[in-house]
Amino acid sequence: MLQGNFFTITSIHQEESSVKASLELNHEHKIFEGHFPQTPVVPGVCMMQMVKEIFEDVIGKETKIINAGHIKFLTIINPQITKTVQLDLKYVIEENKKINIVASLFNEGVVYFKFKGLLKW
């Protein structure tokens, strides 16, 4: 779990099938000692995990990614420079406990990560 250690939610706004959140990154997290010591970069897998954890908090259930049909890492996030990011997440829960998700992480007009996929609880 990354929430509370790697990142912190500073604000969250939830509507019927969407979530908007502001996240603060912990630039001193141990992961940056190896990724990378002189120029830290938020690993792509961490970006995906951040989206998953926030979504699970919103619906109150653990999920499993069953299809990651569209993942784009567009710009690196150096947490020493970019200390906060915004999350925009839209979802549709189907009858068969599958959830279609479209999410992005961005800040000040720069999009870092886009995800479109299918989760299941």
Chimera marker file (.cmm) of the C-alpha trace (Angstrom):
<marker_set name="trace">
<marker id="1" x="0.000" y="0.000" z="0.000" r="1" g="1" b="0" radius="0.5"/>
<marker id="2" x="1.409" y="3.348" z="-1.060" r="1" g="1" b="0" radius="0.5"/>
<marker id="3" x="-1.172" y="5.686" z="0.452" r="1" g="1" b="0" radius="0.5"/>
<marker id="4" x="0.032" y="7.426" z="3.584" r="1" g="1" b="0" radius="0.5"/>
<marker id="5" x="3.668" y="6.647" z="2.830" r="1" g="1" b="0" radius="0.5"/>
<marker id="6" x="4.457" y="7.191" z="-0.848" r="1" g="1" b="0" radius="0.5"/>
<marker id="7" x="1.609" y="9.659" z="-1.369" r="1" g="1" b="0" radius="0.5"/>
<marker id="8" x="-1.046" y="11.442" z="0.664" r="1" g="1" b="0" radius="0.5"/>
<marker id="9" x="-4.495" y="12.553" z="-0.456" r="1" g="1" b="0" radius="0.5"/>
<marker id="10" x="-4.776" y="16.252" z="0.363" r="1" g="1" b="0" radius="0.5"/>
<marker id="11" x="-8.284" y="16.669" z="-1.070" r="1" g="1" b="0" radius="0.5"/>
<marker id="12" x="-10.852" y="14.464" z="-2.751" r="1" g="1" b="0" radius="0.5"/>
<marker id="13" x="-14.163" y="15.198" z="-4.441" r="1" g="1" b="0" radius="0.5"/>
<marker id="14" x="-16.450" y="12.357" z="-5.402" r="1" g="1" b="0" radius="0.5"/>
<marker id="15" x="-19.537" y="12.459" z="-7.586" r="1" g="1" b="0" radius="0.5"/>
<marker id="16" x="-21.750" y="9.655" z="-8.848" r="1" g="1" b="0" radius="0.5"/>
<marker id="17" x="-19.183" y="8.029" z="-11.145" r="1" g="1" b="0" radius="0.5"/>
<marker id="18" x="-16.141" y="10.255" z="-10.928" r="1" g="1" b="0" radius="0.5"/>
<marker id="19" x="-13.386" y="11.168" z="-8.522" r="1" g="1" b="0" radius="0.5"/>
<marker id="20" x="-11.085" y="14.167" z="-8.461" r="1" g="1" b="0" radius="0.5"/>
<marker id="21" x="-8.249" y="14.223" z="-5.969" r="1" g="1" b="0" radius="0.5"/>
<marker id="22" x="-5.120" y="16.184" z="-5.130" r="1" g="1" b="0" radius="0.5"/>
<marker id="23" x="-2.149" y="14.079" z="-4.095" r="1" g="1" b="0" radius="0.5"/>
<marker id="24" x="1.086" y="15.031" z="-2.378" r="1" g="1" b="0" radius="0.5"/>
<marker id="25" x="4.126" y="12.911" z="-3.232" r="1" g="1" b="0" radius="0.5"/>
<marker id="26" x="6.707" y="11.951" z="-0.620" r="1" g="1" b="0" radius="0.5"/>
<marker id="27" x="9.970" y="12.854" z="-2.370" r="1" g="1" b="0" radius="0.5"/>
<marker id="28" x="11.917" y="11.240" z="0.512" r="1" g="1" b="0" radius="0.5"/>
<marker id="29" x="10.393" y="7.775" z="0.055" r="1" g="1" b="0" radius="0.5"/>
<marker id="30" x="12.943" y="4.929" z="-0.066" r="1" g="1" b="0" radius="0.5"/>
<marker id="31" x="11.846" y="3.882" z="-3.564" r="1" g="1" b="0" radius="0.5"/>
<marker id="32" x="13.652" y="6.922" z="-4.966" r="1" g="1" b="0" radius="0.5"/>
<marker id="33" x="16.983" y="5.650" z="-3.623" r="1" g="1" b="0" radius="0.5"/>
<marker id="34" x="16.908" y="3.119" z="-6.448" r="1" g="1" b="0" radius="0.5"/>
<marker id="35" x="14.659" y="4.920" z="-8.948" r="1" g="1" b="0" radius="0.5"/>
<marker id="36" x="16.875" y="7.023" z="-9.328" r="1" g="1" b="0" radius="0.5"/>
<marker id="37" x="19.202" y="8.468" z="-6.653" r="1" g="1" b="0" radius="0.5"/>
<marker id="38" x="20.307" y="11.662" z="-8.434" r="1" g="1" b="0" radius="0.5"/>
<marker id="39" x="17.122" y="12.231" z="-10.430" r="1" g="1" b="0" radius="0.5"/>
<marker id="40" x="14.145" y="10.554" z="-8.753" r="1" g="1" b="0" radius="0.5"/>
<marker id="41" x="11.309" y="9.393" z="-11.003" r="1" g="1" b="0" radius="0.5"/>
<marker id="42" x="7.914" y="8.086" z="-9.894" r="1" g="1" b="0" radius="0.5"/>
<marker id="43" x="7.769" y="4.522" z="-11.249" r="1" g="1" b="0" radius="0.5"/>
<marker id="44" x="4.925" y="3.783" z="-13.645" r="1" g="1" b="0" radius="0.5"/>
<marker id="45" x="3.740" y="0.878" z="-11.516" r="1" g="1" b="0" radius="0.5"/>
<marker id="46" x="3.372" y="3.309" z="-8.604" r="1" g="1" b="0" radius="0.5"/>
<marker id="47" x="1.212" y="5.631" z="-10.698" r="1" g="1" b="0" radius="0.5"/>
<marker id="48" x="-1.064" y="2.700" z="-11.517" r="1" g="1" b="0" radius="0.5"/>
<marker id="49" x="-1.160" y="1.593" z="-7.867" r="1" g="1" b="0" radius="0.5"/>
<marker id="50" x="-2.077" y="5.116" z="-6.741" r="1" g="1" b="0" radius="0.5"/>
<marker id="51" x="-5.103" y="5.112" z="-9.045" r="1" g="1" b="0" radius="0.5"/>
<marker id="52" x="-6.125" y="1.629" z="-7.887" r="1" g="1" b="0" radius="0.5"/>
<marker id="53" x="-5.809" y="2.425" z="-4.169" r="1" g="1" b="0" radius="0.5"/>
<marker id="54" x="-7.802" y="5.653" z="-4.400" r="1" g="1" b="0" radius="0.5"/>
<marker id="55" x="-10.532" y="3.932" z="-6.394" r="1" g="1" b="0" radius="0.5"/>
<marker id="56" x="-10.695" y="1.096" z="-3.846" r="1" g="1" b="0" radius="0.5"/>
<marker id="57" x="-11.082" y="3.653" z="-1.044" r="1" g="1" b="0" radius="0.5"/>
<marker id="58" x="-13.954" y="5.278" z="-2.937" r="1" g="1" b="0" radius="0.5"/>
<marker id="59" x="-15.915" y="2.066" z="-3.550" r="1" g="1" b="0" radius="0.5"/>
<marker id="60" x="-14.863" y="0.404" z="-0.292" r="1" g="1" b="0" radius="0.5"/>
<marker id="61" x="-13.742" y="-2.849" z="-1.942" r="1" g="1" b="0" radius="0.5"/>
<marker id="62" x="-10.487" y="-4.408" z="-3.105" r="1" g="1" b="0" radius="0.5"/>
<marker id="63" x="-10.181" y="-4.790" z="-6.857" r="1" g="1" b="0" radius="0.5"/>
<marker id="64" x="-8.078" y="-6.658" z="-9.338" r="1" g="1" b="0" radius="0.5"/>
<marker id="65" x="-6.955" y="-5.286" z="-12.681" r="1" g="1" b="0" radius="0.5"/>
<marker id="66" x="-8.160" y="-7.710" z="-15.339" r="1" g="1" b="0" radius="0.5"/>
<marker id="67" x="-7.418" y="-5.629" z="-18.420" r="1" g="1" b="0" radius="0.5"/>
<marker id="68" x="-5.087" y="-2.681" z="-18.869" r="1" g="1" b="0" radius="0.5"/>
<marker id="69" x="-5.904" y="-2.041" z="-22.499" r="1" g="1" b="0" radius="0.5"/>
<marker id="70" x="-4.542" y="1.481" z="-22.605" r="1" g="1" b="0" radius="0.5"/>
<marker id="71" x="-1.694" y="2.715" z="-20.406" r="1" g="1" b="0" radius="0.5"/>
<marker id="72" x="0.360" y="5.759" z="-21.358" r="1" g="1" b="0" radius="0.5"/>
<marker id="73" x="3.263" y="7.194" z="-19.401" r="1" g="1" b="0" radius="0.5"/>
<marker id="74" x="3.569" y="10.577" z="-21.070" r="1" g="1" b="0" radius="0.5"/>
<marker id="75" x="5.955" y="12.566" z="-18.873" r="1" g="1" b="0" radius="0.5"/>
<marker id="76" x="8.156" y="11.608" z="-15.942" r="1" g="1" b="0" radius="0.5"/>
<marker id="77" x="7.289" y="12.869" z="-12.482" r="1" g="1" b="0" radius="0.5"/>
<marker id="78" x="10.305" y="14.046" z="-10.525" r="1" g="1" b="0" radius="0.5"/>
<marker id="79" x="8.909" y="14.381" z="-6.972" r="1" g="1" b="0" radius="0.5"/>
<marker id="80" x="11.569" y="16.916" z="-6.035" r="1" g="1" b="0" radius="0.5"/>
<marker id="81" x="10.174" y="19.245" z="-8.708" r="1" g="1" b="0" radius="0.5"/>
<marker id="82" x="6.532" y="18.142" z="-8.902" r="1" g="1" b="0" radius="0.5"/>
<marker id="83" x="5.392" y="17.707" z="-5.326" r="1" g="1" b="0" radius="0.5"/>
<marker id="84" x="1.668" y="17.398" z="-6.067" r="1" g="1" b="0" radius="0.5"/>
<marker id="85" x="-0.419" y="15.799" z="-8.798" r="1" g="1" b="0" radius="0.5"/>
<marker id="86" x="-4.111" y="15.739" z="-9.586" r="1" g="1" b="0" radius="0.5"/>
<marker id="87" x="-6.148" y="12.614" z="-10.257" r="1" g="1" b="0" radius="0.5"/>
<marker id="88" x="-9.158" y="12.573" z="-12.553" r="1" g="1" b="0" radius="0.5"/>
<marker id="89" x="-10.975" y="9.232" z="-12.538" r="1" g="1" b="0" radius="0.5"/>
<marker id="90" x="-14.232" y="8.203" z="-14.195" r="1" g="1" b="0" radius="0.5"/>
<marker id="91" x="-15.791" y="4.783" z="-13.783" r="1" g="1" b="0" radius="0.5"/>
<marker id="92" x="-18.781" y="2.628" z="-14.696" r="1" g="1" b="0" radius="0.5"/>
<marker id="93" x="-19.674" y="-0.378" z="-12.561" r="1" g="1" b="0" radius="0.5"/>
<marker id="94" x="-21.316" y="-3.126" z="-14.596" r="1" g="1" b="0" radius="0.5"/>
<marker id="95" x="-23.709" y="-5.806" z="-13.295" r="1" g="1" b="0" radius="0.5"/>
<marker id="96" x="-21.039" y="-8.529" z="-13.403" r="1" g="1" b="0" radius="0.5"/>
<marker id="97" x="-18.839" y="-6.727" z="-10.809" r="1" g="1" b="0" radius="0.5"/>
<marker id="98" x="-16.567" y="-5.418" z="-13.560" r="1" g="1" b="0" radius="0.5"/>
<marker id="99" x="-15.596" y="-1.766" z="-13.562" r="1" g="1" b="0" radius="0.5"/>
<marker id="100" x="-14.524" y="0.281" z="-16.572" r="1" g="1" b="0" radius="0.5"/>
<marker id="101" x="-12.090" y="3.004" z="-15.529" r="1" g="1" b="0" radius="0.5"/>
<marker id="102" x="-10.554" y="5.977" z="-17.278" r="1" g="1" b="0" radius="0.5"/>
<marker id="103" x="-7.995" y="7.861" z="-15.188" r="1" g="1" b="0" radius="0.5"/>
<marker id="104" x="-5.200" y="10.381" z="-15.526" r="1" g="1" b="0" radius="0.5"/>
<marker id="105" x="-2.569" y="11.998" z="-13.331" r="1" g="1" b="0" radius="0.5"/>
<marker id="106" x="-1.651" y="15.578" z="-14.207" r="1" g="1" b="0" radius="0.5"/>
<marker id="107" x="-0.563" y="18.935" z="-12.836" r="1" g="1" b="0" radius="0.5"/>
<marker id="108" x="-0.663" y="22.449" z="-14.220" r="1" g="1" b="0" radius="0.5"/>
<marker id="109" x="-1.573" y="21.330" z="-17.734" r="1" g="1" b="0" radius="0.5"/>
<marker id="110" x="1.019" y="18.534" z="-17.900" r="1" g="1" b="0" radius="0.5"/>
<marker id="111" x="-0.415" y="15.020" z="-18.206" r="1" g="1" b="0" radius="0.5"/>
<marker id="112" x="1.877" y="12.369" z="-16.731" r="1" g="1" b="0" radius="0.5"/>
<marker id="113" x="-0.179" y="9.191" z="-16.936" r="1" g="1" b="0" radius="0.5"/>
<marker id="114" x="-3.326" y="7.922" z="-18.646" r="1" g="1" b="0" radius="0.5"/>
<marker id="115" x="-5.098" y="4.645" z="-17.975" r="1" g="1" b="0" radius="0.5"/>
<marker id="116" x="-8.120" y="2.976" z="-19.486" r="1" g="1" b="0" radius="0.5"/>
<marker id="117" x="-8.928" y="-0.496" z="-18.278" r="1" g="1" b="0" radius="0.5"/>
<marker id="118" x="-11.126" y="-3.010" z="-16.564" r="1" g="1" b="0" radius="0.5"/>
<marker id="119" x="-11.140" y="-3.949" z="-12.889" r="1" g="1" b="0" radius="0.5"/>
<marker id="120" x="-13.152" y="-6.507" z="-10.975" r="1" g="1" b="0" radius="0.5"/>
<marker id="121" x="-13.946" y="-7.042" z="-7.327" r="1" g="1" b="0" radius="0.5"/>
<link id1="1" id2="2" r="1" g="1" b="0" radius="0.2"/>
<link id1="2" id2="3" r="1" g="1" b="0" radius="0.2"/>
<link id1="3" id2="4" r="1" g="1" b="0" radius="0.2"/>
<link id1="4" id2="5" r="1" g="1" b="0" radius="0.2"/>
<link id1="5" id2="6" r="1" g="1" b="0" radius="0.2"/>
<link id1="6" id2="7" r="1" g="1" b="0" radius="0.2"/>
<link id1="7" id2="8" r="1" g="1" b="0" radius="0.2"/>
<link id1="8" id2="9" r="1" g="1" b="0" radius="0.2"/>
<link id1="9" id2="10" r="1" g="1" b="0" radius="0.2"/>
<link id1="10" id2="11" r="1" g="1" b="0" radius="0.2"/>
<link id1="11" id2="12" r="1" g="1" b="0" radius="0.2"/>
<link id1="12" id2="13" r="1" g="1" b="0" radius="0.2"/>
<link id1="13" id2="14" r="1" g="1" b="0" radius="0.2"/>
<link id1="14" id2="15" r="1" g="1" b="0" radius="0.2"/>
<link id1="15" id2="16" r="1" g="1" b="0" radius="0.2"/>
<link id1="16" id2="17" r="1" g="1" b="0" radius="0.2"/>
<link id1="17" id2="18" r="1" g="1" b="0" radius="0.2"/>
<link id1="18" id2="19" r="1" g="1" b="0" radius="0.2"/>
<link id1="19" id2="20" r="1" g="1" b="0" radius="0.2"/>
<link id1="20" id2="21" r="1" g="1" b="0" radius="0.2"/>
<link id1="21" id2="22" r="1" g="1" b="0" radius="0.2"/>
<link id1="22" id2="23" r="1" g="1" b="0" radius="0.2"/>
<link id1="23" id2="24" r="1" g="1" b="0" radius="0.2"/>
<link id1="24" id2="25" r="1" g="1" b="0" radius="0.2"/>
<link id1="25" id2="26" r="1" g="1" b="0" radius="0.2"/>
<link id1="26" id2="27" r="1" g="1" b="0" radius="0.2"/>
<link id1="27" id2="28" r="1" g="1" b="0" radius="0.2"/>
<link id1="28" id2="29" r="1" g="1" b="0" radius="0.2"/>
<link id1="29" id2="30" r="1" g="1" b="0" radius="0.2"/>
<link id1="30" id2="31" r="1" g="1" b="0" radius="0.2"/>
<link id1="31" id2="32" r="1" g="1" b="0" radius="0.2"/>
<link id1="32" id2="33" r="1" g="1" b="0" radius="0.2"/>
<link id1="33" id2="34" r="1" g="1" b="0" radius="0.2"/>
<link id1="34" id2="35" r="1" g="1" b="0" radius="0.2"/>
<link id1="35" id2="36" r="1" g="1" b="0" radius="0.2"/>
<link id1="36" id2="37" r="1" g="1" b="0" radius="0.2"/>
<link id1="37" id2="38" r="1" g="1" b="0" radius="0.2"/>
<link id1="38" id2="39" r="1" g="1" b="0" radius="0.2"/>
<link id1="39" id2="40" r="1" g="1" b="0" radius="0.2"/>
<link id1="40" id2="41" r="1" g="1" b="0" radius="0.2"/>
<link id1="41" id2="42" r="1" g="1" b="0" radius="0.2"/>
<link id1="42" id2="43" r="1" g="1" b="0" radius="0.2"/>
<link id1="43" id2="44" r="1" g="1" b="0" radius="0.2"/>
<link id1="44" id2="45" r="1" g="1" b="0" radius="0.2"/>
<link id1="45" id2="46" r="1" g="1" b="0" radius="0.2"/>
<link id1="46" id2="47" r="1" g="1" b="0" radius="0.2"/>
<link id1="47" id2="48" r="1" g="1" b="0" radius="0.2"/>
<link id1="48" id2="49" r="1" g="1" b="0" radius="0.2"/>
<link id1="49" id2="50" r="1" g="1" b="0" radius="0.2"/>
<link id1="50" id2="51" r="1" g="1" b="0" radius="0.2"/>
<link id1="51" id2="52" r="1" g="1" b="0" radius="0.2"/>
<link id1="52" id2="53" r="1" g="1" b="0" radius="0.2"/>
<link id1="53" id2="54" r="1" g="1" b="0" radius="0.2"/>
<link id1="54" id2="55" r="1" g="1" b="0" radius="0.2"/>
<link id1="55" id2="56" r="1" g="1" b="0" radius="0.2"/>
<link id1="56" id2="57" r="1" g="1" b="0" radius="0.2"/>
<link id1="57" id2="58" r="1" g="1" b="0" radius="0.2"/>
<link id1="58" id2="59" r="1" g="1" b="0" radius="0.2"/>
<link id1="59" id2="60" r="1" g="1" b="0" radius="0.2"/>
<link id1="60" id2="61" r="1" g="1" b="0" radius="0.2"/>
<link id1="61" id2="62" r="1" g="1" b="0" radius="0.2"/>
<link id1="62" id2="63" r="1" g="1" b="0" radius="0.2"/>
<link id1="63" id2="64" r="1" g="1" b="0" radius="0.2"/>
<link id1="64" id2="65" r="1" g="1" b="0" radius="0.2"/>
<link id1="65" id2="66" r="1" g="1" b="0" radius="0.2"/>
<link id1="66" id2="67" r="1" g="1" b="0" radius="0.2"/>
<link id1="67" id2="68" r="1" g="1" b="0" radius="0.2"/>
<link id1="68" id2="69" r="1" g="1" b="0" radius="0.2"/>
<link id1="69" id2="70" r="1" g="1" b="0" radius="0.2"/>
<link id1="70" id2="71" r="1" g="1" b="0" radius="0.2"/>
<link id1="71" id2="72" r="1" g="1" b="0" radius="0.2"/>
<link id1="72" id2="73" r="1" g="1" b="0" radius="0.2"/>
<link id1="73" id2="74" r="1" g="1" b="0" radius="0.2"/>
<link id1="74" id2="75" r="1" g="1" b="0" radius="0.2"/>
<link id1="75" id2="76" r="1" g="1" b="0" radius="0.2"/>
<link id1="76" id2="77" r="1" g="1" b="0" radius="0.2"/>
<link id1="77" id2="78" r="1" g="1" b="0" radius="0.2"/>
<link id1="78" id2="79" r="1" g="1" b="0" radius="0.2"/>
<link id1="79" id2="80" r="1" g="1" b="0" radius="0.2"/>
<link id1="80" id2="81" r="1" g="1" b="0" radius="0.2"/>
<link id1="81" id2="82" r="1" g="1" b="0" radius="0.2"/>
<link id1="82" id2="83" r="1" g="1" b="0" radius="0.2"/>
<link id1="83" id2="84" r="1" g="1" b="0" radius="0.2"/>
<link id1="84" id2="85" r="1" g="1" b="0" radius="0.2"/>
<link id1="85" id2="86" r="1" g="1" b="0" radius="0.2"/>
<link id1="86" id2="87" r="1" g="1" b="0" radius="0.2"/>
<link id1="87" id2="88" r="1" g="1" b="0" radius="0.2"/>
<link id1="88" id2="89" r="1" g="1" b="0" radius="0.2"/>
<link id1="89" id2="90" r="1" g="1" b="0" radius="0.2"/>
<link id1="90" id2="91" r="1" g="1" b="0" radius="0.2"/>
<link id1="91" id2="92" r="1" g="1" b="0" radius="0.2"/>
<link id1="92" id2="93" r="1" g="1" b="0" radius="0.2"/>
<link id1="93" id2="94" r="1" g="1" b="0" radius="0.2"/>
<link id1="94" id2="95" r="1" g="1" b="0" radius="0.2"/>
<link id1="95" id2="96" r="1" g="1" b="0" radius="0.2"/>
<link id1="96" id2="97" r="1" g="1" b="0" radius="0.2"/>
<link id1="97" id2="98" r="1" g="1" b="0" radius="0.2"/>
<link id1="98" id2="99" r="1" g="1" b="0" radius="0.2"/>
<link id1="99" id2="100" r="1" g="1" b="0" radius="0.2"/>
<link id1="100" id2="101" r="1" g="1" b="0" radius="0.2"/>
<link id1="101" id2="102" r="1" g="1" b="0" radius="0.2"/>
<link id1="102" id2="103" r="1" g="1" b="0" radius="0.2"/>
<link id1="103" id2="104" r="1" g="1" b="0" radius="0.2"/>
<link id1="104" id2="105" r="1" g="1" b="0" radius="0.2"/>
<link id1="105" id2="106" r="1" g="1" b="0" radius="0.2"/>
<link id1="106" id2="107" r="1" g="1" b="0" radius="0.2"/>
<link id1="107" id2="108" r="1" g="1" b="0" radius="0.2"/>
<link id1="108" id2="109" r="1" g="1" b="0" radius="0.2"/>
<link id1="109" id2="110" r="1" g="1" b="0" radius="0.2"/>
<link id1="110" id2="111" r="1" g="1" b="0" radius="0.2"/>
<link id1="111" id2="112" r="1" g="1" b="0" radius="0.2"/>
<link id1="112" id2="113" r="1" g="1" b="0" radius="0.2"/>
<link id1="113" id2="114" r="1" g="1" b="0" radius="0.2"/>
<link id1="114" id2="115" r="1" g="1" b="0" radius="0.2"/>
<link id1="115" id2="116" r="1" g="1" b="0" radius="0.2"/>
<link id1="116" id2="117" r="1" g="1" b="0" radius="0.2"/>
<link id1="117" id2="118" r="1" g="1" b="0" radius="0.2"/>
<link id1="118" id2="119" r="1" g="1" b="0" radius="0.2"/>
<link id1="119" id2="120" r="1" g="1" b="0" radius="0.2"/>
<link id1="120" id2="121" r="1" g="1" b="0" radius="0.2"/>
</marker_set>
